[in-house]
Amino acid sequence: MHILQSPHWTAFKSQFGWHGESVSLPNAAAPAQILFRRLPLGLKIAYVPKGPHLNWQNTTIAKQGLQKLVQVARRPGVFFLKIEPDVPPSPQITALLAENDFRPARNIQPAATILVDISPSEDEILARMKSKTRYNIRLAGRKGVSVREGTAADLPIFFRLNEITAARDGFGVHPPAYYRAVYRQFPPDTRALLIAEFDGEPLAALMVFAWDGVAYYLYGASGDAHRNKMPAYLLQWEAMRWAKVHGCHTYDLWGVPNAPAETLEAEFPHRRDGLWGVYRFKRGFGGNLAYSIGAFDFVYDRPLYFLFNKIVHR
């Protein structure tokens, strides 16, 4: 089950404008976590991030799960339900969704990522990385960069580095309260704030979360100082080591461009827009590309749905 379908994530998002509910579905391995978002004029949307977790191989059971989900999400004001099944692209599943009136839609979460198998020994994991990445990890150590696990008292360090990253790379960030809440919502043995330092100066930081055998790299930030010491590389490696200690078999680098492998390899040297800027970095850690089927919407009110998409995506 994906971390975004965990009760901890639902409780966290409920602090930021969403109302979360857990719904049992027929023969599902875990309840579906539905998030409801209130919009102006009494309108609402329903959203199942990286779910539902159904038995997709059994079309009868999956159909029953979808029908119950549609029924439960049908609330006053809700004009569409968005789901993002955490399954690979499949013509059979796409056909099943179409038969149940789900239409392909825009993703909220990335549909492509890189998964690193961290079940082998550390030496094997390193050996599978690109030589340049492996070199940069070792370079950081030789240059005096160290990584420590922080506490809640160190969150302001992450906030400052996050602001620097946003200003440098031109993307939006959440307010400090958002990162503070997600860190505190998950149990201590399922999350870590790791900080890379040089001579006591914080250079980069990340938050990693462990859930159901997978470690998710959800948030990262880096400053402008000593970037030639490659702190971000050592930071990711230490996050993988932390994940192994905490029982994970996979490390999810969370989000790369949703394009075929051949396209990614052909275009990353000269692309910097969107997620292309991080693909060069993430590809070096020896993982495999993984794609999900994407988002699908069930529409309760077609005119409102059409108007909403026209306004939001113009």
C-alpha positions as CSV (number, residue, x, y, z in Angstrom):
1,M,0.0,0.0,0.0
2,H,1.4,3.4,-1.0
3,I,2.2,5.9,1.7
4,L,-0.4,8.4,0.4
5,Q,-3.0,5.7,1.3
6,S,-1.8,5.5,4.9
7,P,-4.0,6.8,7.7
8,H,-1.1,9.0,8.8
9,W,-1.1,10.8,5.4
10,T,-4.9,11.3,5.6
11,A,-4.6,12.7,9.1
12,F,-1.9,15.0,8.0
13,K,-3.8,16.4,4.9
14,S,-6.8,16.9,7.1
15,Q,-4.9,19.7,8.8
16,F,-4.6,21.6,5.5
17,G,-8.1,22.0,4.0
18,W,-9.0,18.4,3.3
19,H,-11.4,16.1,5.2
20,G,-10.2,12.5,5.2
21,E,-12.2,9.3,5.5
22,S,-11.3,5.6,5.5
23,V,-13.6,3.4,3.5
24,S,-13.6,-0.4,3.4
25,L,-13.9,-1.9,-0.1
26,P,-14.8,-5.4,-1.1
27,N,-11.9,-7.8,-0.8
28,A,-9.4,-5.0,-0.7
29,A,-6.1,-5.5,1.2
30,A,-6.6,-2.1,3.0
31,P,-9.3,0.5,3.3
32,A,-9.3,3.3,0.8
33,Q,-8.4,6.8,2.1
34,I,-10.6,9.4,0.5
35,L,-9.8,13.1,0.8
36,F,-12.6,15.7,0.3
37,R,-11.7,19.3,-0.5
38,R,-14.1,22.1,0.0
39,L,-14.3,24.7,-2.7
40,P,-16.2,28.0,-2.9
41,L,-20.0,28.0,-3.3
42,G,-20.4,24.8,-1.3
43,L,-18.7,22.7,-4.0
44,K,-16.3,19.8,-3.2
45,I,-13.9,17.4,-4.9
46,A,-13.1,13.9,-3.8
47,Y,-9.6,12.4,-4.3
48,V,-8.0,9.1,-3.7
49,P,-4.2,9.7,-3.9
50,K,-2.3,6.6,-5.2
51,G,-5.3,4.4,-4.7
52,P,-7.6,2.6,-4.3
53,H,-5.7,-0.5,-3.5
54,L,-8.0,-3.1,-5.2
55,N,-7.6,-6.6,-6.5
56,W,-7.3,-5.3,-10.1
57,Q,-6.7,-8.8,-11.5
58,N,-10.2,-9.8,-10.6
59,T,-12.4,-7.6,-12.7
60,T,-15.6,-8.5,-10.7
61,I,-14.1,-7.6,-7.4
62,A,-12.4,-4.5,-8.7
63,K,-15.7,-3.4,-10.2
64,Q,-17.5,-3.8,-6.9
65,G,-14.7,-1.7,-5.2
66,L,-15.1,1.0,-7.8
67,Q,-18.8,1.1,-7.5
68,K,-18.7,1.4,-3.7
69,L,-16.1,4.1,-3.9
70,V,-18.3,6.1,-6.3
71,Q,-21.2,5.6,-4.0
72,V,-19.4,6.7,-0.9
73,A,-17.9,9.8,-2.5
74,R,-21.3,10.9,-3.8
75,R,-21.8,13.7,-1.3
76,P,-23.7,17.0,-1.5
77,G,-21.5,19.4,-3.5
78,V,-19.1,16.7,-4.8
79,F,-19.0,17.1,-8.6
80,F,-16.2,14.7,-9.4
81,L,-14.0,11.9,-7.8
82,K,-10.3,11.6,-8.8
83,I,-8.4,8.3,-8.3
84,E,-4.8,7.6,-9.0
85,P,-4.3,3.8,-8.8
86,D,-0.8,2.8,-7.8
87,V,-0.6,0.1,-10.6
88,P,1.5,0.0,-13.8
89,P,-0.2,1.0,-17.1
90,S,-2.5,-1.8,-18.2
91,P,-5.0,-1.9,-21.1
92,Q,-7.2,-4.2,-19.1
93,I,-7.4,-1.9,-16.1
94,T,-7.9,1.1,-18.4
95,A,-10.8,-0.7,-20.0
96,L,-12.3,-1.7,-16.7
97,L,-12.2,2.0,-15.5
98,A,-13.8,3.1,-18.8
99,E,-16.6,0.5,-18.4
100,N,-17.3,2.1,-15.0
101,D,-17.4,5.6,-16.3
102,F,-13.9,6.7,-15.2
103,R,-12.2,9.0,-17.7
104,P,-8.4,9.6,-18.0
105,A,-7.5,12.9,-16.3
106,R,-4.7,15.1,-15.1
107,N,-2.4,13.7,-12.5
108,I,-1.8,15.3,-9.1
109,Q,1.0,13.0,-8.1
110,P,3.9,12.1,-10.5
111,A,3.0,9.2,-12.7
112,A,6.7,8.2,-13.1
113,T,9.4,7.6,-10.6
114,I,12.7,5.8,-10.1
115,L,12.8,2.9,-7.6
116,V,16.1,1.7,-6.2
117,D,16.3,-1.8,-4.9
118,I,18.0,-1.5,-1.5
119,S,17.7,-5.1,-0.4
120,P,21.2,-6.2,-1.5
121,S,24.4,-5.3,0.4
122,E,25.6,-1.7,0.5
123,D,28.4,-2.6,-1.8
124,E,26.0,-4.0,-4.4
125,I,23.8,-1.0,-4.2
126,L,26.8,1.3,-4.8
127,A,28.0,-0.9,-7.6
128,R,24.7,-0.5,-9.5
129,M,24.9,3.3,-9.4
130,K,26.4,5.4,-12.3
131,S,30.1,5.8,-11.7
132,K,29.8,9.5,-11.5
133,T,27.2,9.3,-8.7
134,R,29.3,6.8,-6.8
135,Y,32.3,9.1,-7.2
136,N,30.3,12.1,-5.9
137,I,29.1,10.2,-2.8
138,R,32.7,9.3,-1.9
139,L,33.9,12.8,-2.8
140,A,31.5,14.4,-0.3
141,G,32.9,12.2,2.4
142,R,36.5,13.0,1.4
143,K,35.7,16.7,1.4
144,G,34.5,16.6,5.0
145,V,30.7,16.5,4.4
146,S,28.9,14.5,7.1
147,V,25.2,13.6,7.5
148,R,23.3,13.5,10.8
149,E,19.7,12.7,11.7
150,G,17.9,15.7,13.0
151,T,15.0,16.2,15.3
152,A,12.0,18.5,15.3
153,A,14.2,21.2,16.7
154,D,16.2,21.1,13.4
155,L,13.2,21.7,11.2
156,P,14.0,25.5,10.8
157,I,17.2,24.4,9.1
158,F,15.1,22.6,6.5
159,F,12.8,25.6,6.1
160,R,15.8,27.9,5.4
161,L,17.3,25.6,2.9
162,N,14.0,25.1,1.3
163,E,13.6,28.8,0.7
164,I,17.0,29.0,-0.9
165,T,16.2,26.1,-3.2
166,A,12.9,27.7,-4.2
167,A,14.5,31.0,-5.0
168,R,17.3,29.4,-6.9
169,D,15.3,26.9,-8.9
170,G,12.1,28.9,-9.3
171,F,9.4,26.6,-7.8
172,G,6.8,27.0,-5.1
173,V,7.1,25.6,-1.6
174,H,4.7,24.9,1.3
175,P,4.8,27.0,4.4
176,P,6.9,25.8,7.3
177,A,3.7,24.6,9.1
178,Y,3.1,22.1,6.4
179,Y,6.5,20.3,6.7
180,R,6.3,20.5,10.5
181,A,3.0,18.8,10.4
182,V,4.0,15.9,8.1
183,Y,7.1,15.3,10.1
184,R,5.2,15.1,13.4
185,Q,2.3,13.1,12.0
186,F,4.3,10.0,11.2
187,P,5.7,7.8,14.0
188,P,9.3,8.4,14.8
189,D,10.5,5.0,13.4
190,T,8.9,5.8,10.0
191,R,10.4,9.1,9.2
192,A,13.7,11.0,9.4
193,L,15.1,14.4,8.8
194,L,18.6,14.1,7.5
195,I,21.0,17.0,7.3
196,A,24.3,17.2,5.4
197,E,26.8,19.5,7.0
198,F,30.3,20.8,6.5
199,D,32.1,22.2,9.5
200,G,28.8,22.5,11.3
201,E,27.2,24.5,8.4
202,P,24.0,22.9,7.0
203,L,24.3,22.4,3.3
204,A,21.3,20.2,2.3
205,A,18.5,18.3,4.0
206,L,15.7,15.9,3.1
207,M,12.8,14.1,4.7
208,V,12.4,10.4,4.1
209,F,9.4,8.3,5.1
210,A,9.2,4.5,5.5
211,W,5.9,2.7,4.8
212,D,5.1,-0.9,4.0
213,G,8.7,-1.7,3.0
214,V,9.2,1.3,0.8
215,A,11.1,4.5,1.7
216,Y,9.8,7.6,0.0
217,Y,12.0,10.7,-0.6
218,L,9.3,13.3,-0.4
219,Y,11.0,16.6,0.4
220,G,14.6,17.8,-0.2
221,A,16.4,21.2,-0.1
222,S,19.9,22.5,-0.6
223,G,21.7,25.7,0.0
224,D,24.1,27.6,-2.3
225,A,27.3,27.1,-0.2
226,H,29.8,24.3,-0.9
227,R,27.8,22.7,-3.7
228,N,31.1,21.5,-5.2
229,K,31.4,19.2,-2.2
230,M,28.3,17.2,-3.5
231,P,26.4,17.1,-0.3
232,A,23.1,16.0,-2.0
233,Y,24.7,12.8,-3.2
234,L,25.9,11.7,0.2
235,L,22.6,12.8,1.7
236,Q,20.6,10.4,-0.6
237,W,23.0,7.6,0.1
238,E,22.6,8.0,3.9
239,A,18.8,8.1,3.4
240,M,19.1,4.7,1.6
241,R,21.2,3.4,4.5
242,W,18.6,4.7,7.0
243,A,15.8,3.0,5.0
244,K,17.7,-0.4,5.0
245,V,18.0,-0.2,8.8
246,H,14.3,0.5,9.1
247,G,13.3,-2.6,7.1
248,C,12.8,-1.2,3.6
249,H,13.5,-3.1,0.4
250,T,12.9,-0.2,-2.0
251,Y,13.8,3.5,-2.1
252,D,11.4,5.7,-4.1
253,L,13.1,8.8,-5.5
254,W,9.7,10.3,-6.2
255,G,9.0,11.9,-9.5
256,V,10.7,12.1,-12.9
257,P,9.2,13.2,-16.2
258,N,6.5,10.9,-17.4
259,A,8.2,9.9,-20.7
260,P,9.6,6.7,-22.1
261,A,13.1,5.7,-21.1
262,E,14.5,6.4,-24.5
263,T,13.1,9.9,-24.5
264,L,14.4,10.6,-21.0
265,E,17.9,9.5,-21.9
266,A,17.9,11.4,-25.2
267,E,16.6,14.7,-23.8
268,F,17.9,15.0,-20.2
269,P,21.2,16.6,-21.2
270,H,19.5,19.7,-22.5
271,R,16.2,19.8,-20.6
272,R,15.8,21.7,-17.3
273,D,12.0,22.4,-17.2
274,G,9.7,20.7,-14.7
275,L,11.0,17.4,-13.4
276,W,13.7,17.2,-16.1
277,G,16.0,19.2,-13.9
278,V,16.1,16.5,-11.3
279,Y,16.2,13.5,-13.6
280,R,19.9,13.8,-14.3
281,F,20.5,13.6,-10.5
282,K,18.1,10.8,-9.8
283,R,19.0,8.5,-12.7
284,G,22.5,8.1,-11.2
285,F,21.4,6.1,-8.2
286,G,21.0,2.8,-10.1
287,G,17.2,2.5,-9.9
288,N,14.6,1.4,-12.4
289,L,12.0,3.6,-14.0
290,A,8.5,2.8,-12.7
291,Y,5.2,4.1,-14.2
292,S,1.7,4.2,-12.8
293,I,-1.5,4.1,-14.8
294,G,-2.3,7.7,-14.1
295,A,-5.3,9.6,-12.9
296,F,-9.0,8.9,-13.7
297,D,-12.1,11.0,-12.9
298,F,-15.6,9.9,-12.2
299,V,-17.9,12.9,-13.0
300,Y,-21.1,13.5,-11.1
301,D,-21.8,16.9,-12.6
302,R,-20.6,17.4,-16.2
303,P,-21.2,21.1,-16.5
304,L,-19.4,21.9,-13.3
305,Y,-16.6,19.5,-14.1
306,F,-16.1,21.2,-17.5
307,L,-16.1,24.7,-16.0
308,F,-13.7,23.7,-13.2
309,N,-11.1,22.2,-15.6
310,K,-11.4,25.2,-17.9
311,I,-10.7,27.6,-15.0
312,V,-8.0,25.5,-13.3
313,H,-6.1,24.5,-16.4
314,R,-6.4,27.6,-18.6
